[in-house]
């Protein structure tokens, strides 16, 4: 094998990849994936594995009585299934002489920067010790509004947090199919250059496979990460040798071409949707200034029209345009009370410094 294309990657494995038609863990596929990850690890590639399958594995262990609430069912199934899942990984990696670690996170772990940095330090230390982190959502305790949409969202956050070279989503389909052409059988799109193309052009609205947690979410996350400078691949995890093929540069699945890298705090802030403590509405002039390509502008009180909710210094807040649409996120340099006092005033200190500001495209 030639030198692998990437030195550090996040590999996300979906439930559909590692469970069979009865919903049980598919040992053959797991063996095949673990053997590929091990081969790459032995070539020096740092790999963080985000694996779903806890709820699926739980389903094959226990049958739950009808009438149990969906939240309780998910809690019971995931907490029983996660043990089976992680033990299976640990045993399989051990056969290749590799150690594994289990990391379970919730969305609120990403809320404050200190906590975020703690997770990052932990994952970096595991990689330094050549241990494979196997990450999943802590489904037993993450309930309703503070849940990740799915593991695509979680793995995207890990990929940007760890500054990986590539983020590989293994699903049970071959990639993003071109649904825009009615005349022919759809083909997998091999490359999407986000500078010139948008994945929406290939998607036929209303197709069920693009529903929640489906290809549409994957493409949204892929697009976001490619904007940060991370190459993203969406490929079929059930295809033999798929990871080795991707790292060998073979044209498999769909590849999102990255743009210039964005580092640090801005990446953390970019993943703050749903974690904000409050919001500010800004006027059109301020929006134009923030979006300026020539200058890096911070958000000043003079451009703020109104303050929603209550926040303190260091909290993440949402930025809305005049019509109320969310246009970005940032870290407040002072409280909502102080912002109200300074509203519309000139020459005041920025509420959000440029380094702590993320604007949506
Ligand atoms: N955390 C869930 C599990 O392990 C999966 C969530 C998802 O499929 O995205 O079962």
Boltz pocket constraint, residues with backbone or C-beta under 6 A from the ligand:
constraints:
  - pocket:
      binder: B
      contacts: [[A, 14], [A, 15], [A, 51], [A, 52], [A, 53], [A, 54], [A, 55], [A, 56], [A, 78], [A, 136], [A, 137], [A, 139], [A, 149], [A, 150], [A, 151], [A, 152], [A, 213]]
      max_distance: 6.0
